[in-house]
């Protein structure tokens, strides 16, 4: 009988390869190399935290947009890349998060504190929305989420409390020192991006990650195998909504105002999809790499008007044809390395045979 040593928190399982070879395979939930990527990510985060003290405000201002892109792309990748739920209506929760900050600021709550409530509000709105959206499947689900986002936009546009179609400025933060406000917004954007990435990482390393993978590959077979499909779908949908709501709140802090046609614009879903497709759908690293590429293209092509959108469309089509797994998928195929490993690790060991 083969034996395996157990390390706390890793739960190895010994799989003998053959009765007479003297070899076995130890399956571990983690390996030493698995902490290299997260450790490097933590180091980069520490550097980004102190960045406002060493660079000009214009640089940190640009990074706020980048952090928002990372956050919303990570949430869409969680929903579509791991859960198999293709949505083009996540801008609904970006808008809900933005208007939550506007509404609470009018009540005298600090807008920075209101970001936390924006997360909660977006998840609360996602709960009844999911009951309606999950009645649809496939392409109907994708179009249905877009319609739901448009309904939210029309409702907000008719509410004069929020300024109607003209939108409303953010109160309660304009009197802050400009430098302090910019730094606080930068740190909040960084916190949201890090929370989205780390949250996805922790979620996918548990049983929920296995359930999502099974559901993405074949939800009927997963349900037959005992996976609670409804619970997994609703959990990932609410998590994605909460992250998008936090991103919308940061956008409001940065712009100091909100307008329904802009914050509920379908362009946000287009950005999410482009970033994830370019970076690598189904990889936690994909949204980060895709956001870097997208932000670079946006900076280079911003002065070319409509050509900017044409070039982005061409790049997306070429990536879908020649790099269907994205840039990180191409890297992974050649290096087998993951910045955020969420799988299992197999190590071959020798065992003694009893005479």
C-alpha atoms as one frame of an Amber mdcrd trajectory, in Angstrom:
protein
   0.000   0.000   0.000   1.428   3.385  -0.938   1.734   6.115   1.633   1.797
   9.884   1.276   2.973  12.594   3.609   0.558  15.403   4.351   1.448  19.053
   4.687  -1.098  21.232   6.547  -3.462  22.945   4.133  -2.295  20.991   1.077
  -4.166  17.658   1.403  -2.001  15.501  -0.867  -3.358  12.344  -2.407  -1.105
   9.440  -3.398  -1.832   7.864  -6.770   0.237   4.717  -7.461   1.220   4.442
 -11.111   1.648   0.660 -11.089   1.957  -2.067  -8.412   5.480  -3.035  -9.381
   7.222   0.194 -10.398   7.916   1.610  -6.962   6.644   5.034  -8.070   3.676
   7.104  -6.934   2.268  10.522  -7.699   1.523  13.039  -4.964  -1.204  15.552
  -5.851  -0.941  18.778  -3.904  -3.261  21.787  -3.793  -0.238  24.100  -3.625
   3.473  24.081  -4.394   6.361  26.313  -3.428   6.487  27.856  -6.893   2.779
  28.692  -6.597   3.615  31.543  -4.247   6.113  33.228  -6.560   3.452  34.959
  -8.656   1.253  36.162  -5.768   4.357  37.363  -3.900   5.474  39.345  -6.936
   1.968  40.762  -7.274   2.088  41.862  -3.635   5.439  43.557  -4.165   4.141
  45.448  -7.198   1.103  46.496  -5.166   3.342  47.923  -2.430   5.250  49.937
  -5.047   1.986  51.264  -6.476   0.804  52.292  -3.004   3.726  54.662  -2.512
   3.625  55.943  -6.099   1.681  59.174  -5.327   4.596  60.290  -3.146   7.197
  59.989  -5.901   5.499  60.787  -9.242   3.431  63.595 -10.688  -0.317  63.680
 -10.229  -0.874  63.300 -13.985   0.668  59.818 -13.876  -1.447  58.602 -10.961
  -4.501  60.129 -12.632  -3.901  58.015 -15.719  -3.394  54.909 -13.588  -6.859
  55.333 -12.056  -8.389  54.538 -15.453  -6.052  51.564 -15.820  -7.062  50.169
 -12.415 -10.736  50.492 -13.333 -10.106  48.570 -16.566  -8.338  45.787 -14.651
 -11.217  45.569 -12.174 -14.071  45.383 -14.675 -12.174  43.039 -16.992 -11.400
  40.701 -14.078 -15.079  40.638 -13.179 -16.144  39.875 -16.744 -13.471  37.174
 -17.017 -14.779  35.593 -13.817 -18.299  35.643 -15.190 -17.603  34.526 -18.769
 -14.152  32.938 -18.725 -14.743  30.756 -15.669 -18.520  30.664 -15.310 -19.419
  30.485 -19.001 -21.942  33.343 -18.618 -21.417  35.702 -21.559 -22.860  39.046
 -20.468 -22.867  42.337 -22.354 -24.803  44.166 -19.660 -22.381  44.505 -16.747
 -22.450  48.271 -17.277 -25.749  48.120 -15.376 -23.844  47.572 -12.138 -21.166
  50.109 -13.026 -23.989  52.635 -13.213 -25.658  51.427 -10.015 -22.375  51.757
  -8.136 -21.816  55.249  -9.515 -25.276  56.484  -8.574 -25.027  54.902  -5.131
 -22.086  57.197  -4.405 -24.016  60.189  -5.777 -27.082  59.425  -3.658 -25.222
  58.754  -0.424 -23.034  61.831  -0.885 -26.214  63.923  -1.075 -27.198  62.427
   2.295 -23.936  63.597   3.837 -21.945  60.357   3.682 -18.296  60.694   2.703
 -17.993  59.592  -0.959 -14.939  57.466  -0.111 -16.979  55.556   2.462 -19.868
  55.355  -0.016 -17.725  53.116  -2.247 -18.285  50.288   0.247 -22.033  50.793
   0.034 -21.778  50.846  -3.765 -20.431  47.292  -3.616 -23.317  46.179  -1.409
 -25.970  47.989  -3.447 -24.753  46.516  -6.726 -24.849  42.998  -5.289 -28.341
  43.610  -3.895 -29.633  44.769  -7.278 -27.913  41.821  -8.951 -29.873  39.368
  -6.806 -33.361  39.983  -8.329 -31.763  40.697 -11.709 -30.202  37.236 -11.718
 -33.595  35.566 -11.302 -34.706  37.222 -14.517 -31.453  36.853 -16.466 -30.962
  33.174 -15.595 -34.225  32.295 -17.297 -32.282  32.898 -20.516 -29.451  30.855
 -21.958 -26.634  31.364 -24.453 -27.110  34.241 -26.874 -30.442  35.112 -25.293
 -28.708  35.586 -21.947 -26.122  37.925 -23.507 -28.743  40.079 -25.228 -31.016
  39.934 -22.196 -28.353  41.381 -19.901 -27.882  44.256 -22.354 -31.624  44.949
 -22.310 -31.632  44.876 -18.498 -28.811  47.445 -18.436 -30.800  49.686 -20.779
 -33.831  49.413 -18.496 -31.732  50.560 -15.542 -30.425  53.467 -17.632 -33.933
  54.571 -18.601 -35.143  54.381 -14.994 -32.251  56.484 -13.712 -32.701  58.989
 -16.559 -36.274  59.639 -15.416 -35.367  60.218 -11.774 -34.928  63.942 -11.168
 -33.381  63.154  -7.787 -30.309  62.026  -9.713 -30.422  64.889 -12.200 -32.409
  63.125 -14.903 -30.745  62.647 -18.298 -28.297  65.494 -17.605 -26.711  63.705
 -14.659 -25.513  65.178 -11.400 -22.240  66.370  -9.822 -20.746  64.641  -6.817
 -21.100  66.548  -3.571 -19.106  66.283  -0.375 -15.659  65.870  -1.910 -15.084
  69.053  -3.911 -14.004  70.960  -0.807 -11.148  68.515  -0.148  -7.625  69.545
  -0.994  -7.090  68.730  -4.670  -3.855  66.808  -4.123  -5.306  64.830  -1.231
  -8.456  64.058  -3.220  -6.444  62.823  -6.198  -4.299  60.603  -3.977  -7.330
  59.215  -2.137  -9.062  58.415  -5.433  -5.899  56.723  -6.713  -5.620  54.545
  -3.602  -9.287  53.651  -3.787  -8.945  52.645  -7.452  -5.888  50.551  -6.620
  -7.723  48.902  -3.719 -10.663  48.022  -5.973  -8.408  46.526  -8.666  -6.401
  44.488  -6.154  -9.565  43.313  -4.394 -11.065  42.147  -7.706  -7.949  40.225
  -8.736  -7.299  38.690  -5.313 -10.989  37.942  -4.818 -11.101  36.002  -8.089
  -7.920  34.148  -7.122  -9.257  33.066  -3.728 -12.657  32.167  -5.124 -11.222
  29.996  -7.885  -8.816  28.141  -5.586 -11.718  26.665  -3.645 -14.505  24.275
  -4.504 -16.368  27.091  -6.190 -13.620  27.296  -8.791 -14.022  23.614  -9.628
 -17.784  24.041  -9.818 -17.440  27.006 -12.174 -15.044  25.125 -14.441 -17.400
  22.160 -14.641 -20.357  24.465 -15.260 -18.497  26.314 -18.025 -17.555  23.101
 -19.827 -20.977  21.422 -19.581 -23.565  22.637 -17.108 -25.865  19.656 -17.711
 -23.096  17.164 -16.947 -21.982  19.251 -13.958 -25.500  19.237 -12.529 -25.695
  15.485 -13.051 -22.409  15.164 -11.154 -23.833  16.932  -8.107 -22.735  20.533
  -8.752 -25.232  23.124  -7.521 -25.433  25.046 -10.806 -27.926  27.651  -9.612
 -25.828  28.531  -6.563 -22.585  28.729  -8.558 -24.146  30.941 -11.227 -25.702
  33.292  -8.716 -22.513  33.555  -6.649 -20.352  34.462  -9.643 -22.985  36.868
 -10.978 -23.280  38.706  -7.667 -19.502  38.835  -7.263 -19.082  40.282 -10.744
 -21.801  42.853 -10.076 -20.171  43.912  -6.794 -16.790  44.425  -8.480 -18.314
  46.411 -11.331 -20.220  48.526  -8.820 -16.993  49.359  -7.011 -15.407  50.340
 -10.339 -18.369  52.603 -11.122 -17.982  54.273  -7.733 -14.307  54.971  -8.476
 -15.230  56.456 -11.855 -17.568  58.866 -10.065 -14.868  59.848  -7.566 -12.497
  60.532 -10.424 -14.905  62.470 -12.649 -16.736  64.225  -9.761 -19.997  63.795
 -11.680 -22.066  61.145 -13.418 -24.333  61.097 -16.458 -26.596  58.115 -17.216
 -25.862  57.761 -20.930 -22.129  57.701 -20.211 -22.023  55.462 -17.144 -24.538
  52.933 -18.559 -22.879  52.963 -21.985 -22.389  49.542 -23.582 -18.825  50.616
 -24.374 -17.861  49.378 -20.899 -18.847  45.842 -21.853 -16.989  46.276 -25.142
 -13.889  47.288 -23.172 -14.221  44.266 -20.884 -14.607  41.844 -23.768 -11.733
  43.342 -25.773  -9.361  43.279 -22.802 -10.172  39.698 -21.853 -10.051  38.397
 -25.439  -6.670  40.040 -26.032  -5.215  39.099 -22.640  -6.566  35.570 -22.424
 -10.037  34.432 -21.425 -10.096  31.890 -18.616  -6.769  33.066 -17.167  -6.556
  35.323 -14.112  -3.525  36.976 -15.707  -5.452  37.738 -18.897  -7.305  40.884
 -17.742  -4.089  42.431 -16.391  -2.119  41.802 -19.579  -5.077  42.783 -21.748
  -5.602  46.009 -19.800  -1.952  46.940 -20.367  -2.325  46.363 -24.117  -5.671
  48.157 -24.311  -4.484  51.142 -22.296  -1.370  51.431 -24.451  -3.427  51.329
 -27.661  -5.878  53.837 -26.229  -3.049  56.257 -25.445  -1.418  55.846 -28.872
  -4.568  56.030 -30.988  -6.686  58.499 -29.015  -5.921  61.329 -31.465  -7.050
  59.406 -34.556 -10.780  59.708 -34.036 -12.873  56.881 -35.484  -9.718  55.123
 -36.717  -9.052  54.319 -33.090 -12.145  52.086 -32.914 -11.419  50.557 -36.319
  -7.905  49.542 -35.253  -9.203  48.073 -32.005 -11.766  46.058 -33.942  -9.139
  44.736 -36.352  -6.838  43.751 -33.495  -9.694  41.957 -31.745 -10.541  39.987
 -34.904  -6.917  39.023 -35.525  -6.517  37.947 -31.909  -9.667  35.810 -32.103
  -8.341  34.102 -35.261  -4.657  33.641 -34.501  -4.604  33.809 -30.680  -7.922
  32.292 -29.594  -6.597  31.813 -26.055  -5.154  35.336 -25.849  -1.667  36.547
 -25.140  -1.390  34.795 -21.796  -2.624  31.567 -23.323   0.216  31.838 -25.836
   2.700  32.457 -23.006   1.344  29.587 -20.932   1.555  27.121 -23.822   5.285
  27.822 -24.095   6.293  28.271 -20.455   3.600  26.384 -18.462   3.893  29.173
 -15.911   1.033  30.923 -14.159   1.181  34.135 -12.177  -1.922  33.062 -10.243
  -2.000  29.241 -10.250  -5.378  27.853  -9.247  -4.947  24.211 -10.246  -3.366
  21.143  -8.704   0.271  20.097  -8.744   1.446  16.536  -9.361   4.860  15.321
  -8.153   6.294  11.881  -8.805   7.864  10.153  -5.814   9.539   6.818  -5.264
   8.081   4.408  -2.746   9.382   1.258  -1.170   7.905  -2.062  -2.198   7.178
  -4.570   0.551   8.725  -7.948  -0.082
